């Protein structure tokens, strides 16, 4: 079979591979050709691994030996903060430009066990701090649907590589919406799994109480396949929840909660509101009960997050000092070496958050900021958990607007407010799925987000597939 | 308020050298961000709210303060059992 573009779903790729219409090596070669053709304009990939064809050949051999898995032979990309042994992982930062991972993350171990072909590492905002993929030390990634616009972040490379057809799916990481927001901007699906469901072992840490690896794919079905592959207890992640401790809710969705007051917040575009309202109407016509729910503390989510995350970042990035690994700039003494290395190695947003983290954790400010933020976070969690006694899922837009032009948002607070709809899931540890629905006034995609109770991913997939079916 | 003196102290604390050319922009950004995060002060906590923050440090959760019996009860009551794995509860109880 001669193909001029990649199959767009894991299922269609697997059908072709199983039927013998194409081999994994041929599929990988097609992937590499797509990258050669398109990526000079998009800049999704920071590195295409040199062993891609070897991986594909190995997948073909495993298939011939009788191994079966939905991901066998399927080409995927991984975000640049996911460790793959023997390969560079730079978190899109200069300070790690020479860092070669000495071990593989649990994500990569599971993908390799499944026989997936990992094409390479894709671009991101430096250390996952950003919502646009403009903060990479290696240059921005562009939205494949409009090269003048951002793909979203921080997993912008993941979303762009999938949307452009350069790979079938990708694994990103999500701390405040970093999988879901770029998925929405690029017209694909993205999942933030329940915190504690998928292992963070081998992810370059940003916010340890919020991070999860998350799939980016063209369909809800594909997100489900990837989640099922990554999901599971790992004792190398101290926050990983054993299966015996997981209270898994029933997968039925009958009542959809909508926090209508949030839709009228400043910054939410009229188009986002109207497209969302059209979906709600169609869900009601399909037999779902839609209930208005009160989530008043959600307006505090962004301030809470931007106290907690700099605090955790200042801790997690303190190890990036150029001593044991990474780039070192020699100074006049040890302290000066630390400061020169970090000053030269970190970009402006990373520096901003490290300084802010030092501030909110310092004596005299810690109680007012960090302690108060963790307490307000608990209020937010309680309100969200309580909301799930009134509804089965919570539905809202993924973003306040469609993809914006590169360089058009320079105020850090304006960038932070992009997370308003996505960060509640991270603060509460609840799973949330973004599905493309509707378009903005320029024709670029918008997304809607379905959030469920903890370990309630099956509810997200169930309603997500319905929403896919309701798209015009 | 953040001024240059405080910014210099934070720079030392975080061990991040701030380019002198960037100082004014840093201060401006900080003021803007503090205006955003300061909104948490407006959130009132219930009078019976007793939660001790758990500090996460590189995939390890440690109770940030010595835990009294009341605090332990507060932690267990305010965190779902499926967030606190068995190991964490044991750590809390040992304190």
Interface residues (C-beta under 8 A of the other chain):
Chain A: X195 X196 X200 X201 X205 X208 X209 X236 X237 X238 X239 X240 X241 X242 X245 X246 X247 X297 X300 X302 X303 X304 X306 X307 X312 X314 X315 X316 X318 X321 X335 X338 X339 X340 X342 X343 X344 X346 X348 X351 X352 X354 X355 X356 X357 X358 X359 X360 X362 X368 X369 X370 X371 X372 X373 X374 X375 X376 X378 X379 X382 X385 X411 X412 X413 X416 X429 X454 X455
Chain B: X2 X6 X7 X10 X11 X12 X13 X14 X15 X16 X17 X18 X19 X22 X26 X29 X30 X32 X33 X35 X36 X37 X38 X39 X40 X41 X43 X45 X49 X51 X53 X54 X56 X57 X58 X59 X60 X61 X78 X80 X81 X82 X83 X85 X86 X87
